[in-house]
Amino acid sequence: MVKPRYYDFFTRNMVPLKHYWPISAKNMCEDIEFAVNWGNTHIDKAQAIGKGGTNYILENLKMKFVYDYMFHLLNEYAKLMRFKPTIPEGAIEICSETMACPIRGLRKRLLMESMVNSPSDTPPCTMPPPYKPEALKMLIQENEDLIKKVKTRAMDNSN
């Protein structure tokens, strides 16, 4: 994963060398070459990282979690609104099926799979409390240490 400028809500908990191989945006070519060479000489470990990333995404990027995130995000933005939204005169309501009708193939299948067919049986997830400063600092330091190992090419047999 190339170091992102901005993080998605689901990537913040990903751990370098467990869920992904870190690639620097500045030294992309060298980092990719090193990653490929390392992966070719450490096939089992490279496959474990790939499986770890796949499992992480399958567990943490379910549509319910995306909708929960959107719910919390929109509710927080709504608190910042200073105007009362109104439906414009002459506006018509359309449903998601209407938008999907002209689309065919894979795009249509993906739209239909992500469509909400009924209200959730459970309320949205509750947001966990923020990290305590010490715990957040430790988490960030651990990830930076792993990324530093890759940057300095100091990969030992444990990774």
CNS distance restraints for C-alpha pairs under 8 A (distance, minus, plus):
assign (resid   1 and name CA) (resid  20 and name CA) 6.13 0.50 0.50
assign (resid   1 and name CA) (resid  21 and name CA) 5.90 0.50 0.50
assign (resid   1 and name CA) (resid  22 and name CA) 5.30 0.50 0.50
assign (resid   1 and name CA) (resid  23 and name CA) 5.66 0.50 0.50
assign (resid   2 and name CA) (resid  22 and name CA) 6.19 0.50 0.50
assign (resid   2 and name CA) (resid  23 and name CA) 4.49 0.50 0.50
assign (resid   2 and name CA) (resid  24 and name CA) 5.78 0.50 0.50
assign (resid   2 and name CA) (resid  25 and name CA) 5.92 0.50 0.50
assign (resid   2 and name CA) (resid  28 and name CA) 7.66 0.50 0.50
assign (resid   3 and name CA) (resid  22 and name CA) 6.68 0.50 0.50
assign (resid   3 and name CA) (resid  23 and name CA) 6.03 0.50 0.50
assign (resid   3 and name CA) (resid  24 and name CA) 5.66 0.50 0.50
assign (resid   3 and name CA) (resid  25 and name CA) 6.06 0.50 0.50
assign (resid   7 and name CA) (resid  11 and name CA) 6.38 0.50 0.50
assign (resid   7 and name CA) (resid  12 and name CA) 6.50 0.50 0.50
assign (resid   8 and name CA) (resid  12 and name CA) 6.85 0.50 0.50
assign (resid   9 and name CA) (resid  69 and name CA) 7.94 0.50 0.50
assign (resid  10 and name CA) (resid  14 and name CA) 7.82 0.50 0.50
assign (resid  10 and name CA) (resid  60 and name CA) 6.76 0.50 0.50
assign (resid  10 and name CA) (resid  61 and name CA) 6.79 0.50 0.50
assign (resid  14 and name CA) (resid  18 and name CA) 7.75 0.50 0.50
assign (resid  14 and name CA) (resid  19 and name CA) 5.80 0.50 0.50
assign (resid  14 and name CA) (resid  20 and name CA) 7.45 0.50 0.50
assign (resid  14 and name CA) (resid  53 and name CA) 7.93 0.50 0.50
assign (resid  14 and name CA) (resid  56 and name CA) 7.68 0.50 0.50
assign (resid  15 and name CA) (resid  19 and name CA) 5.47 0.50 0.50
assign (resid  15 and name CA) (resid  20 and name CA) 6.91 0.50 0.50
assign (resid  15 and name CA) (resid 143 and name CA) 6.48 0.50 0.50
assign (resid  16 and name CA) (resid  20 and name CA) 5.27 0.50 0.50
assign (resid  16 and name CA) (resid  21 and name CA) 5.84 0.50 0.50
assign (resid  16 and name CA) (resid  22 and name CA) 6.15 0.50 0.50
assign (resid  16 and name CA) (resid 143 and name CA) 6.34 0.50 0.50
assign (resid  16 and name CA) (resid 146 and name CA) 6.29 0.50 0.50
assign (resid  16 and name CA) (resid 147 and name CA) 6.58 0.50 0.50
assign (resid  17 and name CA) (resid  21 and name CA) 5.33 0.50 0.50
assign (resid  17 and name CA) (resid  22 and name CA) 7.49 0.50 0.50
assign (resid  17 and name CA) (resid  49 and name CA) 5.97 0.50 0.50
assign (resid  17 and name CA) (resid 146 and name CA) 7.25 0.50 0.50
assign (resid  17 and name CA) (resid 159 and name CA) 7.13 0.50 0.50
assign (resid  18 and name CA) (resid  48 and name CA) 7.57 0.50 0.50
assign (resid  18 and name CA) (resid  49 and name CA) 5.08 0.50 0.50
assign (resid  18 and name CA) (resid  52 and name CA) 5.84 0.50 0.50
assign (resid  18 and name CA) (resid  53 and name CA) 7.09 0.50 0.50
assign (resid  19 and name CA) (resid  49 and name CA) 5.39 0.50 0.50
assign (resid  19 and name CA) (resid  50 and name CA) 6.71 0.50 0.50
assign (resid  19 and name CA) (resid  51 and name CA) 7.65 0.50 0.50
assign (resid  19 and name CA) (resid  52 and name CA) 4.77 0.50 0.50
assign (resid  19 and name CA) (resid  53 and name CA) 3.86 0.50 0.50
assign (resid  19 and name CA) (resid  54 and name CA) 7.61 0.50 0.50
assign (resid  19 and name CA) (resid  56 and name CA) 6.88 0.50 0.50
assign (resid  20 and name CA) (resid  49 and name CA) 5.96 0.50 0.50
assign (resid  20 and name CA) (resid  50 and name CA) 6.79 0.50 0.50
assign (resid  20 and name CA) (resid  52 and name CA) 7.71 0.50 0.50
assign (resid  20 and name CA) (resid  53 and name CA) 5.84 0.50 0.50
assign (resid  21 and name CA) (resid  35 and name CA) 7.43 0.50 0.50
assign (resid  21 and name CA) (resid  49 and name CA) 7.43 0.50 0.50
assign (resid  22 and name CA) (resid 147 and name CA) 6.39 0.50 0.50
assign (resid  22 and name CA) (resid 150 and name CA) 7.39 0.50 0.50
assign (resid  23 and name CA) (resid  27 and name CA) 7.67 0.50 0.50
assign (resid  23 and name CA) (resid  28 and name CA) 6.10 0.50 0.50
assign (resid  23 and name CA) (resid  31 and name CA) 5.66 0.50 0.50
assign (resid  23 and name CA) (resid  32 and name CA) 6.79 0.50 0.50
assign (resid  24 and name CA) (resid  28 and name CA) 5.43 0.50 0.50
assign (resid  24 and name CA) (resid  31 and name CA) 6.71 0.50 0.50
assign (resid  27 and name CA) (resid  31 and name CA) 5.97 0.50 0.50
assign (resid  28 and name CA) (resid  32 and name CA) 5.99 0.50 0.50
assign (resid  29 and name CA) (resid  33 and name CA) 6.15 0.50 0.50
assign (resid  30 and name CA) (resid  34 and name CA) 6.12 0.50 0.50
assign (resid  31 and name CA) (resid  35 and name CA) 6.04 0.50 0.50
assign (resid  31 and name CA) (resid 151 and name CA) 7.85 0.50 0.50
assign (resid  32 and name CA) (resid  36 and name CA) 6.08 0.50 0.50
assign (resid  33 and name CA) (resid  37 and name CA) 6.18 0.50 0.50
assign (resid  34 and name CA) (resid  38 and name CA) 5.89 0.50 0.50
assign (resid  35 and name CA) (resid  39 and name CA) 5.86 0.50 0.50
assign (resid  36 and name CA) (resid  40 and name CA) 6.05 0.50 0.50
assign (resid  37 and name CA) (resid  41 and name CA) 6.36 0.50 0.50
assign (resid  38 and name CA) (resid  42 and name CA) 5.92 0.50 0.50
assign (resid  39 and name CA) (resid  43 and name CA) 5.37 0.50 0.50
assign (resid  39 and name CA) (resid  45 and name CA) 7.44 0.50 0.50
assign (resid  39 and name CA) (resid  46 and name CA) 5.10 0.50 0.50
assign (resid  42 and name CA) (resid  46 and name CA) 6.08 0.50 0.50
assign (resid  43 and name CA) (resid  47 and name CA) 6.06 0.50 0.50
assign (resid  44 and name CA) (resid  48 and name CA) 6.14 0.50 0.50
assign (resid  45 and name CA) (resid  49 and name CA) 6.32 0.50 0.50
assign (resid  45 and name CA) (resid 159 and name CA) 6.81 0.50 0.50
assign (resid  46 and name CA) (resid  50 and name CA) 6.31 0.50 0.50
assign (resid  47 and name CA) (resid  51 and name CA) 6.04 0.50 0.50
assign (resid  48 and name CA) (resid  52 and name CA) 5.91 0.50 0.50
assign (resid  49 and name CA) (resid  53 and name CA) 6.20 0.50 0.50
assign (resid  50 and name CA) (resid  54 and name CA) 6.19 0.50 0.50
assign (resid  51 and name CA) (resid  55 and name CA) 5.96 0.50 0.50
assign (resid  52 and name CA) (resid  56 and name CA) 6.02 0.50 0.50
assign (resid  53 and name CA) (resid  57 and name CA) 6.24 0.50 0.50
assign (resid  54 and name CA) (resid  58 and name CA) 6.15 0.50 0.50
assign (resid  55 and name CA) (resid  59 and name CA) 6.01 0.50 0.50
assign (resid  56 and name CA) (resid  60 and name CA) 5.88 0.50 0.50
assign (resid  56 and name CA) (resid  61 and name CA) 7.99 0.50 0.50
assign (resid  57 and name CA) (resid  61 and name CA) 5.24 0.50 0.50
assign (resid  57 and name CA) (resid  62 and name CA) 8.00 0.50 0.50
assign (resid  58 and name CA) (resid  62 and name CA) 6.67 0.50 0.50
assign (resid  60 and name CA) (resid  65 and name CA) 7.08 0.50 0.50
assign (resid  61 and name CA) (resid  65 and name CA) 6.28 0.50 0.50
assign (resid  61 and name CA) (resid  66 and name CA) 6.59 0.50 0.50
assign (resid  62 and name CA) (resid  66 and name CA) 6.50 0.50 0.50
assign (resid  63 and name CA) (resid  67 and name CA) 6.08 0.50 0.50
assign (resid  63 and name CA) (resid 114 and name CA) 6.74 0.50 0.50
assign (resid  64 and name CA) (resid  68 and name CA) 6.06 0.50 0.50
assign (resid  65 and name CA) (resid  69 and name CA) 6.06 0.50 0.50
assign (resid  65 and name CA) (resid 125 and name CA) 7.95 0.50 0.50
assign (resid  66 and name CA) (resid  70 and name CA) 6.17 0.50 0.50
assign (resid  67 and name CA) (resid  71 and name CA) 6.02 0.50 0.50
assign (resid  68 and name CA) (resid  72 and name CA) 6.33 0.50 0.50
assign (resid  68 and name CA) (resid 124 and name CA) 5.24 0.50 0.50
assign (resid  68 and name CA) (resid 125 and name CA) 6.17 0.50 0.50
assign (resid  69 and name CA) (resid  73 and name CA) 6.02 0.50 0.50
assign (resid  70 and name CA) (resid  74 and name CA) 5.90 0.50 0.50
assign (resid  71 and name CA) (resid  75 and name CA) 6.10 0.50 0.50
assign (resid  71 and name CA) (resid 124 and name CA) 7.47 0.50 0.50
assign (resid  72 and name CA) (resid  76 and name CA) 6.23 0.50 0.50
assign (resid  73 and name CA) (resid  77 and name CA) 6.27 0.50 0.50
assign (resid  74 and name CA) (resid  78 and name CA) 5.93 0.50 0.50
assign (resid  75 and name CA) (resid  79 and name CA) 6.52 0.50 0.50
assign (resid  76 and name CA) (resid  80 and name CA) 7.07 0.50 0.50
assign (resid  77 and name CA) (resid  81 and name CA) 6.79 0.50 0.50
assign (resid  87 and name CA) (resid  91 and name CA) 6.80 0.50 0.50
assign (resid  94 and name CA) (resid  98 and name CA) 6.47 0.50 0.50
assign (resid  94 and name CA) (resid  99 and name CA) 7.62 0.50 0.50
assign (resid  95 and name CA) (resid  99 and name CA) 6.83 0.50 0.50
assign (resid  96 and name CA) (resid 100 and name CA) 6.28 0.50 0.50
assign (resid  96 and name CA) (resid 115 and name CA) 7.53 0.50 0.50
assign (resid  97 and name CA) (resid 101 and name CA) 6.08 0.50 0.50
assign (resid  98 and name CA) (resid 102 and name CA) 7.96 0.50 0.50
assign (resid  99 and name CA) (resid 103 and name CA) 7.91 0.50 0.50
assign (resid 100 and name CA) (resid 108 and name CA) 6.14 0.50 0.50
assign (resid 100 and name CA) (resid 111 and name CA) 6.96 0.50 0.50
assign (resid 100 and name CA) (resid 112 and name CA) 7.62 0.50 0.50
assign (resid 101 and name CA) (resid 108 and name CA) 7.91 0.50 0.50
assign (resid 103 and name CA) (resid 107 and name CA) 6.76 0.50 0.50
assign (resid 103 and name CA) (resid 108 and name CA) 5.40 0.50 0.50
assign (resid 104 and name CA) (resid 108 and name CA) 5.15 0.50 0.50
assign (resid 104 and name CA) (resid 109 and name CA) 7.82 0.50 0.50
assign (resid 105 and name CA) (resid 109 and name CA) 6.36 0.50 0.50
assign (resid 106 and name CA) (resid 110 and name CA) 6.13 0.50 0.50
assign (resid 107 and name CA) (resid 111 and name CA) 6.17 0.50 0.50
assign (resid 108 and name CA) (resid 112 and name CA) 6.08 0.50 0.50
assign (resid 109 and name CA) (resid 113 and name CA) 6.12 0.50 0.50
assign (resid 110 and name CA) (resid 114 and name CA) 6.26 0.50 0.50
assign (resid 111 and name CA) (resid 115 and name CA) 6.18 0.50 0.50
assign (resid 131 and name CA) (resid 135 and name CA) 6.10 0.50 0.50
assign (resid 131 and name CA) (resid 136 and name CA) 5.52 0.50 0.50
assign (resid 132 and name CA) (resid 136 and name CA) 6.16 0.50 0.50
assign (resid 133 and name CA) (resid 137 and name CA) 6.05 0.50 0.50
assign (resid 134 and name CA) (resid 138 and name CA) 6.17 0.50 0.50
assign (resid 135 and name CA) (resid 139 and name CA) 6.17 0.50 0.50
assign (resid 136 and name CA) (resid 140 and name CA) 6.13 0.50 0.50
assign (resid 137 and name CA) (resid 141 and name CA) 6.05 0.50 0.50
assign (resid 138 and name CA) (resid 142 and name CA) 6.11 0.50 0.50
assign (resid 139 and name CA) (resid 143 and name CA) 6.37 0.50 0.50
assign (resid 140 and name CA) (resid 144 and name CA) 6.11 0.50 0.50
assign (resid 141 and name CA) (resid 145 and name CA) 6.02 0.50 0.50
assign (resid 142 and name CA) (resid 146 and name CA) 6.39 0.50 0.50
assign (resid 143 and name CA) (resid 147 and name CA) 6.23 0.50 0.50
assign (resid 144 and name CA) (resid 148 and name CA) 5.98 0.50 0.50
assign (resid 145 and name CA) (resid 149 and name CA) 6.31 0.50 0.50
assign (resid 146 and name CA) (resid 150 and name CA) 6.68 0.50 0.50
assign (resid 147 and name CA) (resid 151 and name CA) 6.22 0.50 0.50
assign (resid 148 and name CA) (resid 152 and name CA) 5.96 0.50 0.50
assign (resid 149 and name CA) (resid 153 and name CA) 5.86 0.50 0.50
assign (resid 149 and name CA) (resid 154 and name CA) 4.89 0.50 0.50
assign (resid 149 and name CA) (resid 155 and name CA) 5.94 0.50 0.50
assign (resid 150 and name CA) (resid 154 and name CA) 6.28 0.50 0.50
assign (resid 150 and name CA) (resid 155 and name CA) 6.40 0.50 0.50
assign (resid 155 and name CA) (resid 159 and name CA) 6.30 0.50 0.50
